[in-house]
Amino acid sequence: MKPTTVTLDADVVVIGSGAGGAVTAAKLAAAGRDVTVLEEGPWIDADAVEPFSLEEMAAKYRHRPAAALGTPSIAYAEGRCVGGSTEINSGLYHRLPGHLVESWRDEYSIDEFDPDTLDAYAHRIEEDLAVSRLPGAPPPSSALLERGATKLGWRSVEYSRVFRYDTAGRGVKQTMSRTLLPQAVDAGATVLPDCRVHRLLRRNGRVVGVRCQRTADGRVEDLMIRANHVFVCGGAVQTPAILHRSGIRGRVGTGLKVHPMIKIAARFPHPVDHGGVPMQVVTEFGPNLSIGGSASRRGQVAMALAEASDNIEDALADWERVSIYYAAIRAEGSGRVIGVPGLRAPIVTYRLTEGDMSRLARGLVHLGEVLLASGATELYPSVADGPVVRRQDGLGAWWDAVTRSRASLMTVHLTSSVRMGEDRARTGADSFGRVWGYENLRVNDASLVPDAPGVNPQGTIMAIAARNTDQFLADT
Ligand SMILES: Cc1cc2nc3c(=O)[nH]c(=O)nc-3n(C[C@H](O)[C@H](O)[C@H](O)COP(=O)(O)OP(=O)(O)OC[C@H]3O[C@@H](n4cnc5c(N)ncnc54)[C@H](O)[C@@H]3O)c2cc1C
């Protein structure tokens, strides 16, 4: 049956309900603006599925296997549900380091961008989302990393998290579907889940509306939403894809940045917790290399072991003693997102430099050192046919194993595909996210962050989105 077409009107349309979109919608609604949020994914009760489970992957991830093409390719993950990637992330929180604020301001000519302003926004977000440290002792997977770092004399810190704790010390991750989106709805915003935006409608240098398709009660509806203002907040991959599908190019989709990660599945002589993600991060080699822990449910352990070796039955049967850790770098290399009309998924490419490859090899060796120091007995690297290592003197073999054809990399931090600033030759949007050439079209998500921050990016994305929304409210 041919879908029906429905036309709606909104003052402001926000596309995407993740870290950037939720901040934008909550602030606009609180200021009394008429806001409609369009979210491609479903609205799933935050308690309905187990965090980090395979069920969560099926329900909340954009679950087509995706990889940024290149040698090596880099697998990446994105959320696709109300709340976006904040629903599936680990909730580790870090402010944007002040020295990066200053260097980005100078490099991209970003107006009114300084550490004090960003810190003031970060402070408000930290209060709203109850950003805090773990009230009790860390779980073993985290304590092990700290133990190994202390033994080696390396610096490591426990990261804060976007978690609210009750008096018994139980923590609940403060995702956007639990916090800012209900606040936006209470203040009058409309959130339309299961609503995928195909493209923006343009006329004479303005965006006049949005074409999307919504599934509700088993029925598919074509929607045309007329809007005075549009914020695109689909994340660093989908935002440039939406703009490209709408015929908006310029410096859009170039300069994509990620934090590539190389991993080790580490086997210990004792069981390790598997419910959460370690909050300890080794900062000894920062700001360009950091070491931490990943989700390690049975499914993730199986995938990590399989990357290393085809002889994994024994370790897999013992998966409760296996935990996954990573080394992540700030890559020098960069990538591109190309949205193709008619194709549902954009093409994403990424080119790592030789320097990036050697930083990844160094990261893998340091990660191995700290895990052996923490008591691990067997290390499976995410390197095809990478030797399984049991002693410090075996780690040297990994230097030559981390090659473009053998390293298996992934990332969950993607930024910088529509950078902001006044340098029009290098940015896709102005200092407050307004897309060059369009008076009423703004980007307000990870895409704007001018470079990889080297720390967990959600706090940076939210602080920048809040700053830009205030500027919009002052201007319109
Ligand atoms: C597994 C994982 C773990 C992570 N861990 C951490 C962490 O511990 N700490 C941290 O700081 N960061 C972490 N991150 C990264 C962080 O979550 C993201 O950087 C951040 O959420 C990005 O915000 P965003 O608003 O740009 O995009 P998202 O939060 O991804 O939101 C984008 C939303 O837009 C929607 N959308 C896209 N296209 C369309 C369309 N055409 N129509 C309608 N809607 C659309 C998507 O469905 C999605 O819901 C993690 C990410 C992942 C995936």
The ligand as a Tripos MOL2 file, in Angstrom:
@<TRIPOS>MOLECULE
LIG
   53    58     1     0     0
SMALL
NO_CHARGES

@<TRIPOS>ATOM
      1 C1         29.4100    1.7700   22.4120 C.3       1 LIG1
      2 C2         29.7430    3.2170   22.6820 C.ar      1 LIG1
      3 C3         30.4030    3.5510   23.8670 C.ar      1 LIG1
      4 C4         30.7270    4.8980   24.1210 C.ar      1 LIG1
      5 N1         31.2740    5.2490   25.3290 N.ar      1 LIG1
      6 C5         31.4230    6.5660   25.6410 C.ar      1 LIG1
      7 C6         31.7980    6.9880   26.9430 C.ar      1 LIG1
      8 O1         31.9860    6.1680   27.8540 O.2       1 LIG1
      9 N2         31.9490    8.3130   27.1870 N.ar      1 LIG1
     10 C7         31.7470    9.2670   26.2050 C.ar      1 LIG1
     11 O2         31.9470   10.4550   26.4730 O.2       1 LIG1
     12 N3         31.3660    8.8870   24.9630 N.ar      1 LIG1
     13 C8         31.1640    7.5870   24.6750 C.ar      1 LIG1
     14 N4         30.7130    7.2230   23.4370 N.ar      1 LIG1
     15 C9         30.5190    8.2790   22.4210 C.3       1 LIG1
     16 C10        29.3070    9.1640   22.6810 C.3       1 LIG1
     17 O3         28.2040    8.3950   23.0820 O.3       1 LIG1
     18 C11        29.0030    9.9340   21.4030 C.3       1 LIG1
     19 O4         30.1730   10.6740   21.0560 O.3       1 LIG1
     20 C12        27.8460   10.9050   21.5010 C.3       1 LIG1
     21 O5         26.6820   10.2810   21.9610 O.3       1 LIG1
     22 C13        27.6000   11.5320   20.1290 C.3       1 LIG1
     23 O6         26.5550   12.4560   20.2400 O.3       1 LIG1
     24 P1         25.7680   12.9170   18.9430 P.3       1 LIG1
     25 O7         24.6300   13.7580   19.3950 O.co2     1 LIG1
     26 O8         26.7350   13.4780   17.9810 O.co2     1 LIG1
     27 O9         25.2310   11.5760   18.2630 O.3       1 LIG1
     28 P2         24.3560   10.3440   18.8870 P.3       1 LIG1
     29 O10        24.3610   10.4060   20.3880 O.co2     1 LIG1
     30 O11        24.8750    9.1580   18.2340 O.co2     1 LIG1
     31 O12        22.8850   10.6830   18.3970 O.3       1 LIG1
     32 C14        22.5280   10.7530   17.0320 C.3       1 LIG1
     33 C15        21.0750   10.3390   16.8870 C.3       1 LIG1
     34 O13        20.6090   10.8030   15.6140 O.3       1 LIG1
     35 C16        19.7610    9.8140   15.0710 C.3       1 LIG1
     36 N5         19.7300    9.9550   13.5970 N.ar      1 LIG1
     37 C17        20.7650    9.7750   12.7460 C.ar      1 LIG1
     38 N6         20.3430    9.9240   11.4630 N.ar      1 LIG1
     39 C18        19.0260   10.2080   11.5150 C.ar      1 LIG1
     40 C19        18.0360   10.4620   10.5180 C.ar      1 LIG1
     41 N7         18.3250   10.4200    9.2030 N.pl3     1 LIG1
     42 N8         16.7650   10.7310   10.9200 N.ar      1 LIG1
     43 C20        16.4510   10.7730   12.2510 C.ar      1 LIG1
     44 N9         17.3600   10.5200   13.2350 N.ar      1 LIG1
     45 C21        18.6240   10.2400   12.8650 C.ar      1 LIG1
     46 C22        20.4200    8.5130   15.4910 C.3       1 LIG1
     47 O14        19.4970    7.4240   15.3910 O.3       1 LIG1
     48 C23        20.8560    8.8330   16.9090 C.3       1 LIG1
     49 O15        19.8690    8.4900   17.8410 O.3       1 LIG1
     50 C24        30.3990    5.9020   23.1500 C.ar      1 LIG1
     51 C25        29.7440    5.5510   21.9720 C.ar      1 LIG1
     52 C26        29.4020    4.2220   21.7280 C.ar      1 LIG1
     53 C27        28.6980    3.8760   20.4580 C.3       1 LIG1
@<TRIPOS>BOND
     1     1     2 1
     2     2     3 ar
     3     2    52 ar
     4     3     4 ar
     5     4     5 ar
     6     4    50 ar
     7     5     6 ar
     8     6     7 ar
     9     6    13 1
    10     7     8 2
    11     7     9 ar
    12     9    10 ar
    13    10    11 2
    14    10    12 ar
    15    12    13 ar
    16    13    14 ar
    17    14    15 1
    18    14    50 ar
    19    15    16 1
    20    16    17 1
    21    16    18 1
    22    18    19 1
    23    18    20 1
    24    20    21 1
    25    20    22 1
    26    22    23 1
    27    23    24 1
    28    24    25 2
    29    24    26 1
    30    24    27 1
    31    27    28 1
    32    28    29 2
    33    28    30 1
    34    28    31 1
    35    31    32 1
    36    32    33 1
    37    33    34 1
    38    33    48 1
    39    34    35 1
    40    35    36 1
    41    35    46 1
    42    36    37 ar
    43    36    45 ar
    44    37    38 ar
    45    38    39 ar
    46    39    40 ar
    47    39    45 ar
    48    40    41 1
    49    40    42 ar
    50    42    43 ar
    51    43    44 ar
    52    44    45 ar
    53    46    47 1
    54    46    48 1
    55    48    49 1
    56    50    51 ar
    57    51    52 ar
    58    52    53 1
@<TRIPOS>SUBSTRUCTURE
     1 LIG1         1 GROUP 0 **** ****
